[in-house]
Amino acid sequence: MKRASLSLALCLALLLSGCSSLLDRSYVMVEPHVEQPAVAGDSSTLQVSTYSELVNGVLFLVSQGMEQGMIQLTDYLGDVEEDLNRACLEVAKDDPLGAYAVDFIKNSYTRVLTTYEAVISITYRHTKEQVQNLVNVTSTSAIRKEVAEALSGYRPELVLRVGYFTGDEGSVADLVRQAYYDAPATAMGMPECTVTLYPDSGTQRIVEILLTYPEEEGTMREKSTQLQNQLASLISTSRPQQLSDAERLSQLFSLLPRTVSYAPGGGSTPWDAILGAGANSEGLALAFQLLAGELGVGSTLIEGTLGGVPHFWNQLSDDDGAHYVDLSRDRSGTTWSAEDLLALGYLWEDAPEI
């Protein structure tokens, strides 16, 4: 019986299990058609001889989204029953792809002389399409870029295979918050975020991020378009590139009173502040970030508390961060030092000790 080569297919399976994450770039993974390793006469039967080949054979079945497959163990020296159970468990629990895609794996086998034929049955928790659309990134720091793209497109799901992961669910959720506040033009409401890691431990992980937005995608896209059109109209004659830093800041402050509206119980988006019925401190801070960015004024959004209540404001960066703006307190150009804010009851992570 002529034995077909398993090497190419197993290498491809290893790529699917995370080796491709060594490449220093991210991309959407589209699985090519792979000729299955097979024994003569049955193109659906894989052939293995060692435990590592057995593990990769089971993983190959998972990578192809197969619900059932045959693996033939030839010249196999290990304990077949024990190794089959161990290989199925290793793929389902320890390998990132298996932990993400597989609900459970079971096996049975028969012996024919010195050869064993094992039937592998797989039940999936995620679809083949979801597996094929995994995005490969190299490290935890690369997650933020992918999250930003997902948020700007109001996508409900993002699944990443991370080649070297050092964070946890909380750190990923923090990246989602940071990416949201980094893009005020599309910040139409912070989504609820659920993060799941596959497997439970290890440096190679699959990170699943589920996002639930406060409004329908079409509504948020429309609001974002309206907001950006309004900005274009407001800034059309400004020519900030021809102005000094001080002139750009002066222009920004002259624009604010007639552009943004404050409402203590208002919405939390820049659209609410500029086009809606008024925004709370979060919406105002995002609106300031948006306008400042359009005019070339350096600014950072600050999240903290005021009197123990969550609150947002902005820190100007052109003066080395010495002054702060809180549009919920004043929109006419007043700025405060860190000492001023601390005296008023503001607290934030990087606040200086007085």
N, C-alpha and C positions, 0 to 999 in steps of 0.2 A: 504494500500500500504506500503510495507516494505521499510523503509528508510535506505540506505547504509551509512556507516560512511564516513564522509568527512575529518576527522582529519588527517589521515596518508597522504592523497594526499595534503592537504593544508600545512602540515609541510614540505613536499618535495618542494612544490612551494615556501615557504618562504626560504628554503635553496637556491633555484635557484635565489632568489632575493637578496642574499648577506649575509645571516646569516652565511653561511659556511666560509666566509672570516675571522671569528673570530679565526679560527684555525691558529696556528703560523707556517704555511708552505704554499708553493704554489704548485699547481698541475693542470694538465689539467683536465677539467671537462668533464666527459663522462656521459651523462644522462641515468640512468637505465630505464628499462621498468617499468612504474607505472600503476597499475590498477586504472582506473579513478573512482572517486566517482560517484555514479549513483543512480538513482531511479529504482525501479523494473520495468522490462519490456523494459527499454531503457538504454543500457550501455553507451550511448553518452551524457546523460543528467546529469549535476551536480545539486546538491540540496543544497541551502543555506537558512539561516533564518535571518542573521544579515548583516549590511553593511560591516563589516570587512571580513566576509565570502564571501560576494559578490566580494569585491576587490580581495581577494585571489583566488576566482574562475576564474575571468577574467585573473589574472596573471597565473593561472595554464594552461589555454588555450594557452597563449603566450609561456609558457615554453615548451609546447608540439608541438609548431609550427602549431597549428590548425588554418585553415582559417575560420572555422565556428564552433560554438558550442552552445549547449543549456544549459541554467541555469534556474532551477526551484526555484522560491522564495516561500517558504511555511511558514505560520505563520509570515509573514513579516509585521513589524509595521511601517516602514518608507514610505516616498513618493517614490514609485517604479520608476516612470519616472525620477524624479530628481536624485535619487541615482544611477540608471543605467548610466545616462550621467556622473555623477560625478565620479563613479568608473572607467568607461572606460577612462575618461580624466586623472585620477590619475595614472592609469597604464601606459598610453601612454606617459605622460609628466613628471611624478615625480619619478616613479620607474626606477632604472638604467637599468634593463633588458628590460622593456617596451620602454623606451626612445631610447635604442640602436636598438632593433629588430623591433619595430612597426612603420609603416608609419601612419596609422590611424585605429581607431576602430569605428564601428557604431553598433547600437543596435535597436531592435524592440521587442515588447512584446504583449502578449495577456493574458486576464484574464479568468481563468476557476474556477468559484465559488470563493473561498478564495485563490486560487493559481495563481501565475503569471509565464508564460513561456516566457523567454527572449532569443532571438536569437542574439548571438554576432558574428559579422563578422569582420575579422581582415585582413588587408593588411600589408605585411612586407617589410621593407627596407633591411633586411639582412636575409640570409638563415638559415634554421634550423641547418645545419652543422656548420655555423659560431657561432651560439648560443651555440651549444654543445661543441665547442672548446675554449670557453672562459677560460682564465687562472685566477685563484683566487690568489690575493696577499693581504697581511695584511695591507700594508701602502705604502705611496709614496716612502719611502726609498727602498722598495723591488722591485720597478719597474726596477731599474738599472740592477739587475741580469737578469731579464727576457729579457730586451733590449739587454744586452750583448750576450745572447744566440741566439737571433733573428739575430743580426748582424753577428755573427760568422757563422751562417748558411745561410746568405744572403736571409733571408725570407722577402717577400714584405709586410707582414701584421702581426701585433701583437695586440691582443685585450685583455685587462686586466680588471677584476672586482676588484676594490680596496676597501677593507673594511673600511679604514679610509684615505681619500684623503685630503691633505691640499695644493696642488699645483695648477697650472694652465697650459694652453697649452705651455706657454714659458718655464716653469720649466721642463716639460716633454721633450721638444725639447733639452734643455740643458743636460738632462740626456743621451739622444741619442748621443750627441756630446762627452760627457765625456766617455761613454762606447766605442765609436768608437776609441778614442785615447788611451784607456786603453788596447787595443788588437792590437798592431801593426802587428802581424803575419797575421791577416786576414783583415787589413785595406787596402782594394783595391780601395778606393774611397768613400768619404763621401756621403751617400745617401741624397737625398732631403727628408725632413720629414714633414708630415702633421699630426697634432694631433687634434682629436675631442673628446670632453668630453660629456658623457651622464649621467644624464641630465645636464642642464646648471649650476646648483648649487647643493650644498649638500656635505656631508662628505662621502657618499657612491656613488662611480661613476664608470662608465665603461669608460676606456681610450682606444681609438682606435688610433693606430699608423700605418700610411701607409708610406712605405719606397720605394723610387725609386732610384735605383743604376745607376751609370754611365756606367756600362757594364753588359753583360749577366751573369747570375749566373755561368754557366759553365766556362766562361772565368776567372772570379774572383777566382773560386775554383782552377783552374789550376795554376794561378799565385801564389796563396797562397801556394800551394804544391811545386811549383818550388822554392819559396823563402825559405821555411822551409828546403827543401833538401839542398839548397845552404848554409844555416846557419849550418846545421849539418856537412857539409863538412869543413866549415871554422873553426868550434869549436872542431872538432873531436879530435885533439891532445892537446887541451889547458889545460884540467884538472883544471878548475878554483877553484874547491873546495879545492885544495891543495895549493892555493896561498893566500898571504895576500891581504888586500884591496888595498894597493899601487901597488902591483904586478898585480892585476887584472885590475886596471885602466891603468897601463903602457901597458899591453897587448892589451887592447881595443884601445888605441891611436895608437899603432903600426899597428893595423889591419885596421884602418879607411882609410888611404891614398890609399891603394890598393883595397879597398872594395867598397867604396861609390863614386858616381860621382855627381857633382853639375852642374846644368844647370838652369840659372835664369828663363827661361820660360818653364822649364821641368815639369814632372808630379808631382803629390802630394802624391805618395805612396812610401813605402819602396822598393817595387819591382822596381819602376823607378830608385831609388837611387842605388840599388845593382845589378840588372839584366838588367835594361832598359838603355835608352840613357841619363839618368841623371834626377835629381829631383830638385824641388825648395826647399825653406826652410822647408815647411811642410813635404815633403817626406824625407828630410835629418833628420829632428828631429825625425820622426817615425823610420827611420833606426837606428838612435843612440839608441833610446829606445829599439829596438829589440835586437841589438848587446849587449847593456849594460845588458839587462835582461839575455841573454844567458851566459854572463861572470860573472854574479853576482855583477855587479856594480850598486849601487843605483842611480836612475835618475828620474827626473820628466819632462814631456813635458810642455813647457811654450808657451802660445799663447798670443801675444800682437801686438805691432806695431813697426816699425822702420821707422822713418821719416814720420809718419802718415800713412804708408802702412802696411796691415796685414803681420805679420811675426811670425815665429816659431823658438824656440831654446830649449835648455835643461839646467836643473839645477841639478848639482851633489848633492847627499844627504849624502854621507859618511863624508863630512866635514861640516855637519849641514847647507847645502845649501849656503855656502859662495861663491862658484864658479859656473860659467856658461860656456856652450859650444855652439858655433854657427858654425856648419859645413859649412854654406854658406859663412862664413868669413874666417875660417881656419880649416883644417882637419888634422893638424900635432900635435895636443896636446895642443894648446894654450887655456887657460881659462881666463875668465874675472870675476871681482867682480861686484856686483850690481852697485857700483859707476861708474865703467868703462862703463858699458852698458848705464846707464843714461846719461853719458857725450857724448856717441856716438849717442844718439837720440832714444834709446829703451824705450818703455813704456809698462807696464803690470800691472795687477790688484793688485798684492801683492808687488809692487816695494816699497822699503823704501823711506822715505822722506829724502832728502839730504839738 
